[in-house]
Amino acid sequence: MGLSAGAWALLLVPTFLAIIVMLVYGFWDRITGKEYYVDEDVLGYDEKML
């Protein structure tokens, strides 16, 4: 017995959305053109935030 179209949509739509979110999160610094500034106490996009 196969799954209905609604069941496939229920399984695949959130999966594809999660993959897209992970890719956007992974490449966010390239998308925005900004790099993270990382310090012991501060995580931010640029040193002006200090």
Biopython code that builds the backbone (N, CA, C, O; Angstrom):
import numpy as np
from Bio.PDB.StructureBuilder import StructureBuilder

atoms = [
    (1, "MET", "N", (0.844, -1.190, 0.000)),
    (1, "MET", "CA", (0.000, 0.000, 0.000)),
    (1, "MET", "C", (0.884, 1.247, 0.000)),
    (1, "MET", "O", (1.763, 1.407, 0.848)),
    (2, "GLY", "N", (0.637, 2.100, -0.946)),
    (2, "GLY", "CA", (1.398, 3.336, -1.033)),
    (2, "GLY", "C", (0.753, 4.447, -0.226)),
    (2, "GLY", "O", (-0.383, 4.342, 0.238)),
    (3, "LEU", "N", (1.505, 5.488, -0.081)),
    (3, "LEU", "CA", (0.984, 6.648, 0.640)),
    (3, "LEU", "C", (0.152, 7.520, -0.294)),
    (3, "LEU", "O", (0.398, 7.571, -1.499)),
    (4, "SER", "N", (-0.817, 8.191, 0.271)),
    (4, "SER", "CA", (-1.635, 9.110, -0.522)),
    (4, "SER", "C", (-0.824, 10.369, -0.827)),
    (4, "SER", "O", (0.244, 10.587, -0.254)),
    (5, "ALA", "N", (-1.335, 11.174, -1.716)),
    (5, "ALA", "CA", (-0.659, 12.421, -2.089)),
    (5, "ALA", "C", (-0.540, 13.357, -0.893)),
    (5, "ALA", "O", (0.474, 14.034, -0.728)),
    (6, "GLY", "N", (-1.568, 13.393, -0.066)),
    (6, "GLY", "CA", (-1.514, 14.242, 1.132)),
    (6, "GLY", "C", (-0.447, 13.783, 2.112)),
    (6, "GLY", "O", (0.219, 14.605, 2.742)),
    (7, "ALA", "N", (-0.286, 12.482, 2.240)),
    (7, "ALA", "CA", (0.736, 11.948, 3.142)),
    (7, "ALA", "C", (2.132, 12.271, 2.625)),
    (7, "ALA", "O", (3.014, 12.648, 3.396)),
    (8, "TRP", "N", (2.329, 12.122, 1.313)),
    (8, "TRP", "CA", (3.629, 12.475, 0.739)),
    (8, "TRP", "C", (3.926, 13.958, 0.942)),
    (8, "TRP", "O", (5.049, 14.331, 1.278)),
    (9, "ALA", "N", (2.926, 14.792, 0.739)),
    (9, "ALA", "CA", (3.117, 16.229, 0.940)),
    (9, "ALA", "C", (3.457, 16.519, 2.394)),
    (9, "ALA", "O", (4.310, 17.362, 2.673)),
    (10, "LEU", "N", (2.806, 15.837, 3.315)),
    (10, "LEU", "CA", (3.059, 16.037, 4.736)),
    (10, "LEU", "C", (4.481, 15.633, 5.108)),
    (10, "LEU", "O", (5.073, 16.224, 6.011)),
    (11, "LEU", "N", (5.028, 14.650, 4.434)),
    (11, "LEU", "CA", (6.393, 14.211, 4.696)),
    (11, "LEU", "C", (7.437, 15.053, 3.976)),
    (11, "LEU", "O", (8.467, 15.394, 4.557)),
    (12, "LEU", "N", (7.183, 15.388, 2.729)),
    (12, "LEU", "CA", (8.212, 16.003, 1.899)),
    (12, "LEU", "C", (8.314, 17.515, 2.030)),
    (12, "LEU", "O", (9.415, 18.063, 1.982)),
    (13, "VAL", "N", (7.193, 18.196, 2.195)),
    (13, "VAL", "CA", (7.232, 19.663, 2.275)),
    (13, "VAL", "C", (8.069, 20.139, 3.464)),
    (13, "VAL", "O", (8.941, 20.985, 3.266)),
    (14, "PRO", "N", (7.855, 19.646, 4.685)),
    (14, "PRO", "CA", (8.712, 20.088, 5.791)),
    (14, "PRO", "C", (10.178, 19.677, 5.613)),
    (14, "PRO", "O", (11.083, 20.396, 6.036)),
    (15, "THR", "N", (10.404, 18.523, 4.988)),
    (15, "THR", "CA", (11.777, 18.080, 4.741)),
    (15, "THR", "C", (12.498, 19.032, 3.807)),
    (15, "THR", "O", (13.629, 19.435, 4.078)),
    (16, "PHE", "N", (11.847, 19.398, 2.699)),
    (16, "PHE", "CA", (12.469, 20.329, 1.761)),
    (16, "PHE", "C", (12.651, 21.709, 2.386)),
    (16, "PHE", "O", (13.671, 22.358, 2.150)),
    (17, "LEU", "N", (11.695, 22.165, 3.168)),
    (17, "LEU", "CA", (11.849, 23.458, 3.839)),
    (17, "LEU", "C", (13.023, 23.437, 4.812)),
    (17, "LEU", "O", (13.768, 24.413, 4.906)),
    (18, "ALA", "N", (13.192, 22.340, 5.530)),
    (18, "ALA", "CA", (14.309, 22.224, 6.470)),
    (18, "ALA", "C", (15.645, 22.239, 5.734)),
    (18, "ALA", "O", (16.599, 22.862, 6.200)),
    (19, "ILE", "N", (15.723, 21.561, 4.594)),
    (19, "ILE", "CA", (16.960, 21.557, 3.813)),
    (19, "ILE", "C", (17.277, 22.959, 3.302)),
    (19, "ILE", "O", (18.432, 23.383, 3.335)),
    (20, "ILE", "N", (16.270, 23.673, 2.834)),
    (20, "ILE", "CA", (16.475, 25.042, 2.358)),
    (20, "ILE", "C", (16.949, 25.941, 3.490)),
    (20, "ILE", "O", (17.861, 26.746, 3.303)),
    (21, "VAL", "N", (16.336, 25.811, 4.663)),
    (21, "VAL", "CA", (16.743, 26.624, 5.817)),
    (21, "VAL", "C", (18.185, 26.314, 6.199)),
    (21, "VAL", "O", (18.946, 27.234, 6.499)),
    (22, "MET", "N", (18.579, 25.047, 6.197)),
    (22, "MET", "CA", (19.960, 24.687, 6.534)),
    (22, "MET", "C", (20.952, 25.263, 5.531)),
    (22, "MET", "O", (22.022, 25.734, 5.917)),
    (23, "LEU", "N", (20.606, 25.229, 4.253)),
    (23, "LEU", "CA", (21.499, 25.791, 3.245)),
    (23, "LEU", "C", (21.633, 27.301, 3.389)),
    (23, "LEU", "O", (22.735, 27.842, 3.306)),
    (24, "VAL", "N", (20.506, 27.980, 3.606)),
    (24, "VAL", "CA", (20.557, 29.434, 3.795)),
    (24, "VAL", "C", (21.374, 29.774, 5.036)),
    (24, "VAL", "O", (22.177, 30.706, 5.005)),
    (25, "TYR", "N", (21.184, 29.037, 6.122)),
    (25, "TYR", "CA", (21.934, 29.276, 7.355)),
    (25, "TYR", "C", (23.433, 29.057, 7.126)),
    (25, "TYR", "O", (24.259, 29.825, 7.620)),
    (26, "GLY", "N", (23.777, 28.016, 6.381)),
    (26, "GLY", "CA", (25.176, 27.709, 6.144)),
    (26, "GLY", "C", (25.882, 28.729, 5.275)),
    (26, "GLY", "O", (27.078, 28.964, 5.447)),
    (27, "PHE", "N", (25.163, 29.340, 4.341)),
    (27, "PHE", "CA", (25.768, 30.286, 3.421)),
    (27, "PHE", "C", (25.356, 31.730, 3.701)),
    (27, "PHE", "O", (25.513, 32.588, 2.832)),
    (28, "TRP", "N", (24.834, 32.016, 4.891)),
    (28, "TRP", "CA", (24.306, 33.348, 5.195)),
    (28, "TRP", "C", (25.373, 34.426, 5.085)),
    (28, "TRP", "O", (25.089, 35.524, 4.607)),
    (29, "ASP", "N", (26.607, 34.131, 5.522)),
    (29, "ASP", "CA", (27.656, 35.144, 5.434)),
    (29, "ASP", "C", (28.018, 35.443, 3.984)),
    (29, "ASP", "O", (28.371, 36.579, 3.667)),
    (30, "ARG", "N", (27.942, 34.470, 3.111)),
    (30, "ARG", "CA", (28.192, 34.729, 1.684)),
    (30, "ARG", "C", (27.016, 35.460, 1.053)),
    (30, "ARG", "O", (27.216, 36.305, 0.181)),
    (31, "ILE", "N", (25.808, 35.154, 1.473)),
    (31, "ILE", "CA", (24.612, 35.814, 0.931)),
    (31, "ILE", "C", (24.603, 37.289, 1.298)),
    (31, "ILE", "O", (24.321, 38.138, 0.453)),
    (32, "THR", "N", (24.912, 37.599, 2.560)),
    (32, "THR", "CA", (24.879, 38.988, 3.019)),
    (32, "THR", "C", (26.162, 39.737, 2.710)),
    (32, "THR", "O", (26.177, 40.968, 2.722)),
    (33, "GLY", "N", (27.245, 39.007, 2.433)),
    (33, "GLY", "CA", (28.528, 39.654, 2.167)),
    (33, "GLY", "C", (29.232, 40.115, 3.421)),
    (33, "GLY", "O", (30.217, 40.849, 3.340)),
    (34, "LYS", "N", (28.750, 39.701, 4.583)),
    (34, "LYS", "CA", (29.375, 40.079, 5.842)),
    (34, "LYS", "C", (29.984, 38.841, 6.482)),
    (34, "LYS", "O", (29.521, 37.722, 6.264)),
    (35, "GLU", "N", (31.040, 39.058, 7.281)),
    (35, "GLU", "CA", (31.649, 37.952, 7.990)),
    (35, "GLU", "C", (31.418, 38.131, 9.482)),
    (35, "GLU", "O", (31.314, 39.251, 9.982)),
    (36, "TYR", "N", (31.343, 37.027, 10.167)),
    (36, "TYR", "CA", (31.157, 37.087, 11.608)),
    (36, "TYR", "C", (32.418, 37.582, 12.301)),
    (36, "TYR", "O", (33.531, 37.233, 11.906)),
    (37, "TYR", "N", (32.238, 38.392, 13.331)),
    (37, "TYR", "CA", (33.320, 38.762, 14.227)),
    (37, "TYR", "C", (33.121, 37.946, 15.492)),
    (37, "TYR", "O", (32.090, 38.063, 16.154)),
    (38, "VAL", "N", (34.089, 37.132, 15.825)),
    (38, "VAL", "CA", (33.964, 36.246, 16.971)),
    (38, "VAL", "C", (35.037, 36.591, 17.978)),
    (38, "VAL", "O", (36.221, 36.666, 17.649)),
    (39, "ASP", "N", (34.610, 36.799, 19.206)),
    (39, "ASP", "CA", (35.509, 37.077, 20.320)),
    (39, "ASP", "C", (35.077, 36.166, 21.462)),
    (39, "ASP", "O", (34.089, 35.444, 21.335)),
    (40, "GLU", "N", (35.794, 36.191, 22.557)),
    (40, "GLU", "CA", (35.407, 35.353, 23.690)),
    (40, "GLU", "C", (34.027, 35.728, 24.218)),
    (40, "GLU", "O", (33.254, 34.858, 24.622)),
    (41, "ASP", "N", (33.722, 37.015, 24.215)),
    (41, "ASP", "CA", (32.469, 37.489, 24.790)),
    (41, "ASP", "C", (31.448, 37.935, 23.755)),
    (41, "ASP", "O", (30.264, 38.059, 24.070)),
    (42, "VAL", "N", (31.888, 38.177, 22.522)),
    (42, "VAL", "CA", (31.015, 38.805, 21.542)),
    (42, "VAL", "C", (30.941, 37.957, 20.283)),
    (42, "VAL", "O", (31.961, 37.482, 19.785)),
    (43, "LEU", "N", (29.743, 37.771, 19.776)),
    (43, "LEU", "CA", (29.538, 37.192, 18.455)),
    (43, "LEU", "C", (28.696, 38.188, 17.689)),
    (43, "LEU", "O", (27.525, 38.389, 18.011)),
    (44, "GLY", "N", (29.273, 38.812, 16.683)),
    (44, "GLY", "CA", (28.537, 39.818, 15.943)),
    (44, "GLY", "C", (29.035, 39.907, 14.529)),
    (44, "GLY", "O", (29.974, 39.207, 14.150)),
    (45, "TYR", "N", (28.416, 40.763, 13.741)),
    (45, "TYR", "CA", (28.789, 40.884, 12.346)),
    (45, "TYR", "C", (29.954, 41.816, 12.132)),
    (45, "TYR", "O", (30.709, 41.638, 11.176)),
    (46, "ASP", "N", (30.127, 42.795, 12.980)),
    (46, "ASP", "CA", (31.233, 43.678, 12.704)),
    (46, "ASP", "C", (31.736, 44.350, 13.955)),
    (46, "ASP", "O", (31.036, 44.423, 14.964)),
    (47, "GLU", "N", (32.966, 44.844, 13.879)),
    (47, "GLU", "CA", (33.636, 45.349, 15.084)),
    (47, "GLU", "C", (33.001, 46.630, 15.608)),
    (47, "GLU", "O", (33.210, 46.980, 16.769)),
    (48, "LYS", "N", (32.234, 47.336, 14.788)),
    (48, "LYS", "CA", (31.566, 48.555, 15.256)),
    (48, "LYS", "C", (30.547, 48.272, 16.336)),
    (48, "LYS", "O", (30.162, 49.175, 17.079)),
    (49, "MET", "N", (30.099, 47.017, 16.435)),
    (49, "MET", "CA", (29.113, 46.652, 17.452)),
    (49, "MET", "C", (29.720, 46.630, 18.850)),
    (49, "MET", "O", (29.000, 46.637, 19.848)),
    (50, "LEU", "N", (31.050, 46.602, 18.914)),
    (50, "LEU", "CA", (31.686, 46.573, 20.236)),
    (50, "LEU", "C", (31.571, 47.912, 20.843)),
    (50, "LEU", "O", (32.037, 48.125, 21.962)),
]
sb = StructureBuilder()
sb.init_structure("model")
sb.init_model(0)
sb.init_chain("A")
sb.init_seg("    ")
for serial, (resi, resn, name, xyz) in enumerate(atoms, 1):
    if name == "N":
        sb.init_residue(resn, " ", resi, " ")
    sb.init_atom(name, np.array(xyz, "f"), 0.0, 1.0, " ", f" {name:<3s}", serial, name[0])
structure = sb.get_structure()
